C-alpha cells in the first residue's frame, strides 16, 4: 500500500536521522571534554585549550600584572570586570576627578554625575552596611548622612578626615555621678533646648547642672548647647536626634526617659567609625567623601 | 509502489533563463539601476553637521544615534523604527491586495541581486543555449575560464555588497581604509563577510529556491490575493481556442486559418517558459512560485509583435477579468488598508515633525524617601535626567513651583549648559520649612525645565510627589 510505504519511509528516515544526531552528540561530548576543563585526572584535571587573561595585583610586590589562566567562568568574570574598570571613558573621568580639587568637582555637573554613579557602588560596598543604602543611618547607632546636622562636621575636609582617621564617639556615663532626680532634671532641660517642652522649675534645675560644675555638660556640648564638632558632641538645640531616639517616643515621659538613659550610660566603645586609610585607596576615599558630602546637601 | 519512488526531497532543476526585451524588462532594469545607485553610493554622501559625524546616512550604534540627513534620531525615539516597519507591512498588504506580488517582482533584494547575477552570468557565458551547452560539456579550459570568471565577478559584487552594508554603520571612507589595512573591528569583517557569503549563495546559487522554499512573505502574500488582484496570466480562451494550442504549421499560419479550425493563438514557441526566472510555465495557471516579474508578458508580446497579432496573450489581468467580469480596484479591503496606511504615515510624520529638541525627566529618590533637617524642615531629593537632542549647545534652567515655601538646591546647577547631544543626570533637593502637621498623599512639586538659550521650545513640566512624614518630621 502506498500509504504504508510512505510512513515506513519517513519512519526509517527519522530513525536514521535521530540515531545520527545521537552519535554526533556523543562524539561532540567527548571533544568537549578536551576543549573545555572537565574531568579530574589523578591530582590534576583536563584543562582544556582556552585561556583567559586578566590583570591581578601581586600580593608580594603590590604591582598589577596581566596573567594567563585556564578557561573558567570565574576567570571570564574577572576579565570582564577588568575590562569595565579599564574602560577608557571611565579612566578619563577618574583621572579628571583625581586631579581636581573638591571645590572644582562640586561645581562640575559631569564630574558630579560620575561621582554619584561610582560613589554609589563604593558606598554600597563599604558604608551601607552601617549607614544604610541611602545613607540614612540608624538613629542611636549610625549617623544619618543625608541631613544637615554633622557630629564631626559636614565640610568636605572634615568628611575626608572622618573617612581617613575614623571616629570614636565618647560621652562619660553620668549614672554614677548624678542622682536619678538630677538626671530627670537634665533630661527635662535638654528637651526644652530644642523646643520639645516649655521651661519649668525642673528644667531650670537641669540647666544649673548642665551649665555648672556638677554636670559639666557644657565642656563638650557648649554653653549654647550647640555641640562641638572637634569632640563629636551633638548639637542639642536642633530638631535632629542622632543618639537618643526622641522623635520615636510619643509621650514626654518616654522622650525624657530616652535622654535620661543615654546620659546615665554615656557613650563608650559603642559608636566607632573605622579608619579607612588602610582599606581604601586615596581615590576611593576622595570619591566617597564627595558622594557623602552631596548626600548631606553640601555644606 | 516501491519505497524509493516516494521522496520528500526534490532535486533542483537548473534554470537557464533566456533574456528578453520589452517594457517590463525596461521597468525592472530602471528600478534595478536606481536601487543600486542609491544603495551603493548613499554611504559615500557627505552631509555637513556641526558637532556630529558628516555622513548623510549613519547608524551609529556605539553612539546611539541614527543620522538621516538633517534628522538625528536618538535611542529613545527608536519607536519610529517600529512605525516605519508597521507602515512597510501595511504598504505590502495594500499593494499586494490590488496589484499582486509587485514587491517580489520588482523591488525585492533577492530579485534584484539574482537579476544582477544573471546579467553577469549571461555576459560571461552567453545566452541560454550556450550556458546549457557549457554546463553539459566537459571541464575543459573554456568552461574553467568562463565559470571561474562568473564566480569571481559574483564574489566581487557580493563582497562590495557586504562592505556597503557595513558602511552604513560606520564612517565609510575610514572603514574602507581600515578594512584594507586590517585595522577594522572584528564586527566589520564579520558583517562584510557574512553578507558577502549570503549574497553569493542566495543570488548566485539558491536563487528562485529562496522565493519558493525560504521566503515567508512569498507565501503569505497569496493570502492577500482575491479575484480582483492583478496577476500575470495566460489568456487561456484566446490561446487555446476550442482545439488547444498548436505550433505554426501548414494551413495554420494566419490567425484566420487557425480560428477557422478552432486552434488558439498560442503557437507553443515556449519563449514564455524560457525567460521565466523561477522556471514555471505560466500557461498552467496561477502558481505559487510566480513572482509576477512579467518577463513572460514581454516574451509573448515580442512573439505577437513579430506575427503582427495583437498583444496580450500573456498579460497583467485578474481572475475576474479572465472570466469576463469587471475588475474592482476599489474594494473594502483596499480601502481599509489605505485608511490604516494613511493614518500610520501621518502619525509618524507628525511625530517626527513635532519632536522635542530636548527631554527632561524627574524621578524621586526613594532611599531615603525624606530627610528631616535640623530646623525641622523636610527635604526630598530628586534625580533629573536631561538630554540635549540637538547638534548645538543649549542652556536649560530648572525651577520648582506648586509647593508652598519650598526651595530648590542644586548646588548651582539650576542653570546648566548642555553640550551638543549631551545627556546628564543631576541631583535636586527640595526643602520645605517645618509644617508641624501631617502631609497628605497628594503633596506634589512641579519641576519646570525650560530652555534659556540655544533653542526655542515649550518648557517641560514634571509633577512629582513630595513626601511629608507623619507629624511633619
Interface residues (C-beta under 8 A of the other chain):
Chain A: X2 X5 X6 X8 X9 X10 X13 X106 X107 X109 X110 X112 X113 X116 X117 X132 X133 X134 X135 X136 X144 X146 X147 X148 X149 X235 X238 X239 X240 X247 X294 X297 X298
Chain B: X1 X2 X3 X6 X8 X365 X367 X368 X371 X372 X373 X374 X375 X376 X379 X381 X409 X411 X412 X413 X416 X424 X425 X426 X427 X429 X434 X473
